[in-house]
Amino acid sequence: MTGGKNDAGKGNGQGKGQSKGQSKANAGDGATGTVTAPAPDRRRRLLLAGIAAVVVIALVVLVLVLNGGNGATRDAGASVSTTSAATDTSVPPPLPTPTPTGPTDVVDQPPPALPEVPLDATAAVGNGIVATLPRIEAIEGSAVGPGNIAGPALRVTVRIENGTGADVSLDGVAVNMSYGADHSPASPLDDPSRRPFGGLLAAGHSADGIYVFSVPADARDSVTIEVGYQAGAPLLLFTGPVA
């Protein structure tokens, strides 16, 4: 009986020991489960933190891009403004008014006329230029050129002497004729015998020019011949009857 009790006690002791061992094992398993359970939470937190970091970086990049675009727009605006300002300031200033180099007298104002001299006299300008009328001829003028009418005419030879110390241009010589008491203008006639002045007249030399004017045969009692050797020079006047 004693042995049975001992065996039972041992059995109870073993059962208790096993129960305690199993309890400890179960306790150990429970402890192990408590330690390893948070691992998935940490992964989720890390994943969320990574996503948040990506979002922040994306926002920063977006802000930088937007600021860069605004800066480019401002630079473009500044460039356009600068270009416009440069265009506005590139307008050239008005050119200065040129100073006249020729005579400033009124164009319509005729040159002064010297006192009249007879047809066969010498008329002097006063600077060494003198003029004479070596020949005045009554002819039947030919109608050459438009506006010319054949008929009675006077052909006048004018001689100019250069008493100055330099060459004188005869390209601007003007010869006119009038007749009658009211000094009616005589029309110049482009007759083939006409030889107007031109070219240079050397100092100490003379030259002749021939001019033809239509003058009625009954209106030659008083004829005036006007000679200007250059523009603006005093006019030399010859007057008298023509036979």
C-alpha positions in Angstrom: 0.0 0.0 0.0 2.8 2.2 0.8 4.3 1.5 -2.5 1.1 2.2 -4.2 0.9 5.5 -2.5 4.4 6.3 -3.5 3.7 5.4 -7.0 0.7 7.5 -6.9 2.5 10.3 -5.3 5.2 10.0 -7.9 2.6 9.8 -10.5 1.0 12.9 -9.1 4.4 14.5 -8.8 5.2 13.7 -12.4 1.8 14.9 -13.4 2.3 18.1 -11.6 5.7 18.4 -13.0 4.5 17.8 -16.5 1.6 20.2 -15.9 4.0 22.8 -14.7 6.4 22.1 -17.6 3.6 22.4 -20.1 2.4 25.5 -18.4 5.8 27.0 -18.6 6.1 25.9 -22.2 2.8 27.5 -22.9 3.8 30.6 -21.1 7.0 30.6 -23.1 5.0 30.3 -26.3 2.8 33.1 -25.2 5.7 35.3 -24.5 7.2 34.5 -27.8 4.0 35.4 -29.6 3.9 38.7 -27.8 7.4 39.7 -29.0 7.1 38.8 -32.7 3.5 40.2 -33.3 4.6 43.9 -33.8 6.8 43.2 -36.9 4.0 43.7 -39.4 3.1 47.1 -37.8 6.6 48.4 -38.2 6.7 47.4 -41.9 3.4 49.3 -42.4 4.8 52.4 -40.6 8.0 52.2 -42.7 5.9 51.9 -45.8 3.7 54.9 -44.8 6.8 56.9 -44.0 8.3 56.1 -47.4 5.1 57.1 -49.1 5.0 60.4 -47.1 8.6 61.1 -48.1 7.9 60.6 -51.8 4.8 62.9 -51.6 6.9 65.6 -49.9 9.7 65.3 -52.5 7.0 65.5 -55.3 5.5 68.6 -53.8 9.0 70.2 -53.5 9.7 69.4 -57.2 6.4 70.8 -58.2 7.0 74.0 -56.3 10.4 74.4 -57.9 9.0 73.8 -61.4 6.3 76.3 -60.9 8.7 78.9 -59.5 11.1 78.2 -62.4 8.3 78.7 -64.9 7.3 82.0 -63.3 10.9 83.1 -63.4 11.2 82.3 -67.1 8.0 84.2 -67.8 9.4 87.2 -65.9 12.6 87.0 -67.8 10.8 86.8 -71.1 8.7 89.8 -70.0 11.8 91.7 -69.1 13.4 90.8 -72.4 10.4 92.0 -74.3 10.3 95.2 -72.3 14.0 95.7 -72.9 13.6 95.1 -76.6 10.7 97.5 -76.9 12.6 100.2 -75.0 15.6 99.6 -77.3 13.3 99.9 -80.3 11.8 103.1 -79.0 15.2 104.7 -78.4 16.6 103.7 -81.7 14.6 106.4 -83.6 17.2 108.6 -85.3 17.2 112.3 -84.5 16.0 114.7 -87.3 18.7 115.8 -89.7 19.9 119.3 -89.3 18.7 121.9 -91.8 21.4 122.4 -94.4 22.9 125.8 -94.6 22.4 127.3 -98.1 25.5 127.7 -100.1 24.2 129.7 -103.1 22.5 133.1 -103.4 19.8 133.6 -100.8 18.0 136.3 -102.8 14.3 135.9 -103.7 14.1 133.9 -107.0 11.4 136.1 -108.4 13.5 139.3 -107.8 15.1 140.2 -111.1 18.7 141.3 -111.2 19.4 145.0 -111.3 19.7 146.7 -114.7 22.5 149.1 -115.6 21.7 152.3 -117.5 20.7 151.9 -121.2 23.3 152.5 -123.9 22.9 152.9 -127.6 22.9 149.8 -129.8 26.3 150.5 -131.2 27.9 151.4 -127.8 29.8 149.3 -125.3 28.1 148.2 -122.0 30.3 147.3 -119.0 29.3 145.3 -116.0 32.0 147.0 -113.9 34.1 143.9 -113.0 36.0 143.6 -116.4 33.1 142.1 -118.4 32.0 144.2 -121.3 29.5 143.5 -124.1 28.9 144.9 -127.6 26.5 144.2 -130.5 28.7 143.9 -133.6 25.7 143.1 -135.9 21.9 143.4 -136.0 20.3 141.9 -139.2 16.8 141.9 -140.5 16.0 138.4 -141.8 13.1 136.1 -142.7 13.2 133.7 -139.8 12.6 130.0 -140.3 10.1 128.0 -138.3 12.2 125.3 -136.7 10.9 123.5 -133.6 7.6 123.5 -131.9 6.0 126.9 -131.2 8.1 128.7 -133.8 6.5 130.8 -136.5 8.3 131.7 -139.6 8.3 135.5 -140.5 10.2 138.7 -140.1 12.9 138.6 -137.5 16.0 140.3 -136.2 19.3 138.3 -135.8 21.6 139.8 -133.2 25.3 139.0 -132.7 26.4 139.6 -129.1 30.1 139.8 -128.2 31.4 139.4 -124.6 34.9 140.2 -123.6 36.5 138.8 -120.5 38.6 141.6 -118.9 38.9 139.7 -115.5 41.8 137.7 -114.4 40.0 134.3 -114.5 38.0 132.1 -116.8 34.3 132.9 -117.0 31.5 130.4 -117.7 29.2 131.5 -120.5 26.7 128.7 -119.9 24.4 131.0 -118.0 24.3 133.9 -120.6 20.8 135.2 -121.1 19.8 137.5 -124.1 16.3 138.9 -124.5 14.7 141.5 -126.8 11.7 143.8 -126.6 10.3 146.4 -129.0 8.0 149.4 -129.1 7.3 152.0 -126.5 5.6 149.5 -124.3 8.6 147.1 -124.5 6.6 144.1 -125.9 8.6 140.9 -125.5 10.0 139.6 -128.8 9.6 135.8 -129.1 12.9 133.9 -129.5 13.1 132.0 -132.8 14.9 128.6 -133.1 16.4 129.6 -136.5 19.2 127.4 -137.9 21.5 130.3 -137.7 21.1 130.6 -134.0 24.4 130.1 -132.0 23.9 130.7 -128.2 26.8 131.1 -125.8 28.3 128.2 -123.9 31.5 126.9 -122.4 34.4 128.9 -120.7 35.7 132.2 -121.8 39.4 132.6 -120.9 40.7 135.7 -119.4 41.6 138.4 -122.0 39.5 136.7 -124.7 36.1 137.4 -126.3 33.3 135.2 -127.7 30.3 135.8 -129.9 26.7 134.5 -129.6 24.0 134.7 -132.2 20.3 135.0 -131.2 17.1 135.4 -133.4 13.9 137.1 -132.4 10.6 137.5 -134.2 10.0 141.3 -134.6 7.4 142.8 -136.9 9.0 144.9 -139.7 6.9 148.0 -138.7 7.8 147.8 -135.0 11.6 148.3 -135.1 11.8 152.0 -134.3 12.6 151.2 -130.7 14.3 148.0 -129.8 15.8 147.0 -126.5 18.3 144.2 -126.1 19.0 142.8 -122.7 22.2 140.8 -121.9 23.1 139.1 -118.6 26.4 137.2 -118.7 25.6 135.1 -115.6 22.7 134.5 -113.2 22.4 137.4 -110.7 24.8 139.7 -112.6 23.6 143.3 -113.5 21.8 143.4 -116.9 23.4 145.2 -119.8 20.8 147.2 -121.8 21.1 148.3 -125.4 18.4 150.4 -127.0 17.7 152.2 -130.3 16.1 151.9 -133.7 16.8 149.2 -136.2 16.7 150.1 -139.9 
